[in-house]
Amino acid sequence: MTETPPPSLMPHEQPLPPRYDLWTAAVFFCVGVAIVWLAFLMPTYRDQQGPIYEAPGLVPTLHGIVVVVLSIWLGLRSVSRGALRTGGADEPRKSREGYSNTRLVLAGLLCLVFAVGLVGQLPFWLAAAIFVFAFTSLFEWRAEAPIKERARRLAIAAVLGIGTGVAVTLVFQRAFLVRLP
Amino acid sequence: MLDSFGQFIGAFGSFLSPGLVVTVLWATFLGIVVGALPGLTATMGVALMTTLTFTMPHTEAILVLVCIYVGAIYGGSRSAILLNIPGTPASACSTLDGYPLARQGLAGRAMGISTSGSWLGTLFGTLCVATLTPVLAELALTFQSYEFFWIATFGIVIAGTLSGGDALKGYLAGFFGLWISTIGQEPHYNYQRFAYGFTDLAGGIGLLPALVGAFGVAEVLQAMRAPAAKAVSSSIDSVIPRIADVLQHWKTILRSGAIGTFIGILPGLGEDTAAWSSYAAARRASKEKEKYGKGSIEGLMSAETGESACVPGAIIPVLTLAVPGSAPAAALMAAMMIHDINPGPMLMIQTPEFFYQIVAMLVIADMTKLFFGLTLVRPLLWILLVPRERLMPIVFVLCTVGAFAITSRVFDIYVMLFFGLIGFVLRELKFPMAPMILGLVLGDLMESNLTRALVLSDGSIAPFFTRPISGGLAAITIFSIVWSVPSAQAAIRRRLAGLFRRQSAAG
């Protein structure tokens, strides 16, 4: 029943446990069904003698059906590779050395605050300066470092922040006449 | 022939003004820096610079983008050799032999090989652009809606099959991208699909914000999650390429150039597939297979030549079919459209001078890349060592500006964030990004040609399979899907082997 997995990854990549694929298949299945359902609800304009193949929902329906079929295929494949087997099949992924989810979440939050909270509320150069300063100083902050070192890092972050804000404004808005948010 | 040569010389001459020379120098340098820095990719570079250049005259703007593209693909090898981290996905293959060479104290020689391989690869690919584009454009003029529908479908299928490893995930990403392209007003009744009263959504999803998100924001998140990079060495031997290295491996260079260009022509595959395919072919043909992965000069040469030959190759379908051969080529195609250049079969008829200009741009960018490859080793080493904590927030600020600037909609910043998140998650789940972006690019082409073809055939799908070229494209597309199923592939291989055995026995 269990087939040998094909060489499905680039040579430098590590494979995923099959259960990840099963969850992914479930999400894509729901997305596909939602696409088909929403496309089905679209008007067909048959009352205006419009041909059925010009109906707005036709092409999204086809895409949705393909997504559903492919997600079922992915789900079945992950099951055949042991996604539902207890033990062995769903070994916890070895945490990759040096990778940090804390850094990821923090970076994501800072980017979100900048893009949604600061941009448009403040002049762009100021928003960019605050963001770059906050990002750099937070990630470079070492509580155990001497005060002088911490002050130096904060100063670098401030210079980088103001430099970025001013340079982006000058280069984009003045030199290349691009509108900034 | 002479007329074409004259037009090419004319195009070349038009770029020799002092202002444009300066533009070429800064754009190529910027491209190399973008490529060299892990976390910045060629696609992001081209997409962001589209924003910066859209007030420029169109030839100057496209010149900048071509220089960025050519430079970035080459620049990726710097970090691959010195840090063991590919600067762009295309350079992942170069780490296999580039980094071991650097660890043996031969970082300079490795960069010399990379420079000569990349230079010759792009030159080979450019020669193919000059010779193949007019022929393919002529052929494309005979295409009707049926053929264009299959080209779009084939693009998604082949990108899914070959671009990122797992074909099934590639197809899913591709069709997800195709669905995203249907969001917004449709062409026949102006019905707003999946918009639900949001006027911004009714305008559709812009390609550039999506590209900036999937290749910029996702890279920022990945770079911040990954461990910090460390350079293998700060002392570098001579980077001047050795003539002997080139002469000794001329067969590898020609083979890799041909493979790279061919992969470039296929829709959506891109430079990483070209590098891996060239590397695999070189290894198969090599007399020194055992050296591969341990610092093989031949291996590094093949990867660099293949990925760089792919750059001009990826521009060929843009010029002839309006179908991008890679993700950066998709951004380049979007930039052409913004500048009112209509890529596709009519380009050679409406603006033939642009074809010669593109060839000249590629040659100029390649020569400038060679110049910087030989002279700018130390400054690039310093740039590589900029901590990501200082670089990534600046990259994100540039992404935000890039997403916003083309249409001045804050909505595009949200699109960028959405695609950044989707791109990050899908990449973690080993989904290739190229098919999704290709789906977004080809969605319109596929839909408009499908409906037009059905109108022409009065609803019959028979012409999709009975017209000679259309039928051929359909067969290739279906075969590509079947080939991606392991059991079907094994069965086809068995049958073919059996057939050959019978034939040789009969002979």
HADDOCK unambig.tbl for C-alpha pairs under 7 A between the chains (distance, minus, plus):
assign (segid A and resid 6 and name CA) (segid B and resid 486 and name CA) 6.30 0.50 0.50
assign (segid A and resid 8 and name CA) (segid B and resid 165 and name CA) 4.51 0.50 0.50
assign (segid A and resid 8 and name CA) (segid B and resid 166 and name CA) 4.20 0.50 0.50
assign (segid A and resid 9 and name CA) (segid B and resid 164 and name CA) 6.74 0.50 0.50
assign (segid A and resid 9 and name CA) (segid B and resid 165 and name CA) 4.15 0.50 0.50
assign (segid A and resid 9 and name CA) (segid B and resid 166 and name CA) 5.84 0.50 0.50
assign (segid A and resid 10 and name CA) (segid B and resid 164 and name CA) 6.47 0.50 0.50
assign (segid A and resid 10 and name CA) (segid B and resid 165 and name CA) 5.31 0.50 0.50
assign (segid A and resid 53 and name CA) (segid B and resid 451 and name CA) 6.12 0.50 0.50
assign (segid A and resid 53 and name CA) (segid B and resid 454 and name CA) 6.84 0.50 0.50
assign (segid A and resid 54 and name CA) (segid B and resid 188 and name CA) 6.72 0.50 0.50
assign (segid A and resid 54 and name CA) (segid B and resid 451 and name CA) 6.14 0.50 0.50
assign (segid A and resid 56 and name CA) (segid B and resid 186 and name CA) 6.50 0.50 0.50
assign (segid A and resid 56 and name CA) (segid B and resid 191 and name CA) 6.78 0.50 0.50
assign (segid A and resid 59 and name CA) (segid B and resid 447 and name CA) 6.67 0.50 0.50
assign (segid A and resid 60 and name CA) (segid B and resid 179 and name CA) 5.97 0.50 0.50
assign (segid A and resid 60 and name CA) (segid B and resid 182 and name CA) 6.56 0.50 0.50
assign (segid A and resid 63 and name CA) (segid B and resid 175 and name CA) 6.03 0.50 0.50
assign (segid A and resid 63 and name CA) (segid B and resid 178 and name CA) 6.97 0.50 0.50
assign (segid A and resid 63 and name CA) (segid B and resid 179 and name CA) 5.90 0.50 0.50
assign (segid A and resid 67 and name CA) (segid B and resid 172 and name CA) 6.08 0.50 0.50
assign (segid A and resid 67 and name CA) (segid B and resid 175 and name CA) 6.43 0.50 0.50
assign (segid A and resid 70 and name CA) (segid B and resid 172 and name CA) 6.34 0.50 0.50
assign (segid A and resid 74 and name CA) (segid B and resid 168 and name CA) 6.99 0.50 0.50
assign (segid A and resid 98 and name CA) (segid B and resid 226 and name CA) 6.41 0.50 0.50
assign (segid A and resid 98 and name CA) (segid B and resid 227 and name CA) 4.62 0.50 0.50
assign (segid A and resid 99 and name CA) (segid B and resid 225 and name CA) 5.35 0.50 0.50
assign (segid A and resid 99 and name CA) (segid B and resid 226 and name CA) 4.62 0.50 0.50
assign (segid A and resid 99 and name CA) (segid B and resid 227 and name CA) 5.49 0.50 0.50
assign (segid A and resid 100 and name CA) (segid B and resid 225 and name CA) 5.11 0.50 0.50
assign (segid A and resid 100 and name CA) (segid B and resid 226 and name CA) 6.73 0.50 0.50
assign (segid A and resid 101 and name CA) (segid B and resid 225 and name CA) 6.18 0.50 0.50
assign (segid A and resid 103 and name CA) (segid B and resid 224 and name CA) 6.11 0.50 0.50
assign (segid A and resid 103 and name CA) (segid B and resid 225 and name CA) 5.69 0.50 0.50
assign (segid A and resid 104 and name CA) (segid B and resid 221 and name CA) 5.97 0.50 0.50
assign (segid A and resid 104 and name CA) (segid B and resid 224 and name CA) 5.83 0.50 0.50
assign (segid A and resid 104 and name CA) (segid B and resid 225 and name CA) 4.87 0.50 0.50
assign (segid A and resid 107 and name CA) (segid B and resid 221 and name CA) 6.77 0.50 0.50
assign (segid A and resid 107 and name CA) (segid B and resid 224 and name CA) 6.84 0.50 0.50
assign (segid A and resid 108 and name CA) (segid B and resid 221 and name CA) 6.72 0.50 0.50
assign (segid A and resid 128 and name CA) (segid B and resid 397 and name CA) 6.43 0.50 0.50
assign (segid A and resid 132 and name CA) (segid B and resid 393 and name CA) 5.33 0.50 0.50
assign (segid A and resid 132 and name CA) (segid B and resid 394 and name CA) 6.58 0.50 0.50
assign (segid A and resid 135 and name CA) (segid B and resid 393 and name CA) 6.40 0.50 0.50
assign (segid A and resid 136 and name CA) (segid B and resid 389 and name CA) 5.31 0.50 0.50
assign (segid A and resid 136 and name CA) (segid B and resid 390 and name CA) 5.46 0.50 0.50
assign (segid A and resid 139 and name CA) (segid B and resid 389 and name CA) 6.07 0.50 0.50
assign (segid A and resid 140 and name CA) (segid B and resid 389 and name CA) 6.88 0.50 0.50
assign (segid A and resid 164 and name CA) (segid B and resid 394 and name CA) 6.80 0.50 0.50
assign (segid A and resid 172 and name CA) (segid B and resid 52 and name CA) 6.54 0.50 0.50
assign (segid A and resid 176 and name CA) (segid B and resid 52 and name CA) 6.14 0.50 0.50
assign (segid A and resid 176 and name CA) (segid B and resid 53 and name CA) 6.94 0.50 0.50
assign (segid A and resid 176 and name CA) (segid B and resid 55 and name CA) 6.76 0.50 0.50
assign (segid A and resid 177 and name CA) (segid B and resid 55 and name CA) 6.93 0.50 0.50
assign (segid A and resid 178 and name CA) (segid B and resid 52 and name CA) 6.68 0.50 0.50
assign (segid A and resid 178 and name CA) (segid B and resid 405 and name CA) 6.29 0.50 0.50
assign (segid A and resid 179 and name CA) (segid B and resid 405 and name CA) 5.72 0.50 0.50
assign (segid A and resid 179 and name CA) (segid B and resid 408 and name CA) 6.94 0.50 0.50
assign (segid A and resid 180 and name CA) (segid B and resid 401 and name CA) 6.25 0.50 0.50
assign (segid A and resid 180 and name CA) (segid B and resid 405 and name CA) 6.37 0.50 0.50
assign (segid A and resid 181 and name CA) (segid B and resid 401 and name CA) 6.99 0.50 0.50
assign (segid A and resid 181 and name CA) (segid B and resid 404 and name CA) 6.56 0.50 0.50
